[in-house]
Amino acid sequence: MARFWGLSLMISFLIIADQLSKGAIQTNLFYGQSIPVIEGFFSIAYVKNTGAAFGFLADGALILRQILFLFLPVVFCFWIFYAMIKSLKGPYYLSLAYALILAGAIGNLIDRFSLGYVVDFLLFYWKDERNHFPAFNVADSCISVAAFLLMIDFYQQYKNQKAKENLNAADSP
């Protein structure tokens, strides 16, 4: 039960950090403004993302975007919450991954419901901002870290399965 409450506290903290950082961007920058932090590599920029990850489907039909970016993510959040609850007795990094996904999804859903788009502001690029990786935010960062943790879990399960197969093969006559 302690793990659940610890993860719940972390989820709350990350959602608040995400929303406060997006609010700071909206308050202090105008849309499209970019402030270099590390010249030739990183800027803080106010970007409105009406699409999915990396702007995917930003120009799609409104009904399609409402289904894909509002309805399905809400259903997905309930499923991820359920998965997190089920994972509490397993490896901590798996529960952590689900918690990070949930925090990121909720952070971006708040934007989609309240603004109709997601505020992104972390802009990495090489030499010139025209050569940039798509802008992202704290919520997106949570989801990216979670993806890495899920890859670790997948690898760990694969190793365990191989070890089990090797043990069974050694026990066979």
Secondary structure, DSSP 4 states (H G I P E B T S, - for coil): -HHHHHHHHHHHHHHHHHHHHHHHHHHHS-TT-EEEEETTTEEEEEEEE-SSGGGTTTTS-HHHHHIIIIIHHHHHHHHHHHHHHHHTTS-HHHHHHHHHHHHHHHHHHHHHHHHSSEEEEEEEBSSSTTSBPPPB-HHHHHHHHHHHHHHHHHHHHHHHHHHHHHHHHHH--
